[in-house]
Amino acid sequence: MSNNQVEHTREPCPHRIIDDVGGAFAMGAIGGSIWHFFKGARNSPKGGRFLGAIDAVKIRAPSLGSSFAVWGGLFSTFDCALVG
């Protein structure tokens, strides 16, 4: 057996990049929602903790999801370019 075997269980490279970007965005958005919900609730005044938590999620979670998507896309692009 040679070490130059191609992995056939994953999608081809153009589709792999799109799949990885979507998965990374979802992971970042879900994790960011949980993180910013609790952070927003902790930093809000006593009477409006739930609304403050929801506002924090609306403002910050998409940004974190986008950052994860960019990282996932770059990683997958370099993986396809270097490994194949």
N, C-alpha and C positions, 0 to 999 in steps of 0.2 A: 504494500500500500504506500502510495506517495503522499506527501504532505500538501500537494498542490490540488487537492480536490476542491471543487466548487460546491458551495452550499446551495442545494436546489429547493430547500424548504421555504425560503423567503422569496418575495416578489422580485422581479428585475429592478434594476437601479432607478429608473425615473419614478416608478410607482413606489418604491421603497422610501424614497426621500419624502414624498407626499404623505405616506403613512406615518413615518416617523415624526414629521412636523405636526400632524394632527394629534398623534398620541402624546407628544411632548406638550402641546398646548393644553390638552385635556388634563394632563397630570399637573401642570402648573396652575391652571385655573381652579381645579378642585382643591389642591393643596393650599393655594393662595386664598381661596374662599374660607377655608377652615381657619387658617392662620389669622387673616385680617378680621374675621368675625370676632374671634376672641380678643384680639388686640383692640378692635374698635369698641367692643363692649367694656373692656377694662379702662379705656381712656375717655369714655363718655360720662356725662354727669349722671347722678343716681336715678333721676326720673326718666331718662331717655336712653338707657343702655341698649335696648333691643334696636331701636331706630338708628342709634349711632353705629351699632355693629353692622346693620344692613347697609348703611351709607358707606362705611369703610369697605365693605365687600364690593359694592357697585363701583367705587372709585379705583380701588387698588388691585383687585383680583385679575381683571383683564390685562393689566400691564404686566403682572407677573407671569400670566399664561403666555403672553406674547414673547417675553424674554426667554421662557423655556422653549417656545417654538423656534425661535431663532437659533438657540443653542442646538436643539435637536436637528434642525435642518442643516446647519453647518457640519455637525458631526457626521450625519448620514451622507452628506455630499462628499466630504473627505474620505469616508469609508468606501464609497462607491468609486471614487477616483483612484485611491491607492490600492484597495484590496480587489475591487472588481465586482 
